[in-house]
Amino acid sequence: MKFVILGFDGPEGEARRKIYRPPHLSKMEPLDAQGRVVLAGPLTDKTGSLIVIEADSLQEAQQFAREDPYTVHGVFERVEVHPFVQVFPKQP
């Protein structure tokens, strides 16, 4: 199952993002190595980040978001996790 994680930056998000980027990427890398990251990156209007992952359940995706260093260290002041159905690009 796919899940969209929307992380909304807090007032100090931009400054904290620079500090916690390496641990955030370290948290993402094992999931990426397993082929479970569909896409991820910061929003260019500096309001937060979009992450789309594959997880076995909503609870697993929520736990991943809760434990992300950006969440733990206050880069994100709010995080939403939503189930997602990919329509395009079409899957083989």
ABEGO torsion letter per residue (X at the ends): XBBBBBBBBBAAAAAAAAAAAAAAAAAAAAAAAAGABABBEBBAAGAEBBBBBBBABAAAAAAAAAABAAAAAGABABBBBBBBBBAOBBBX
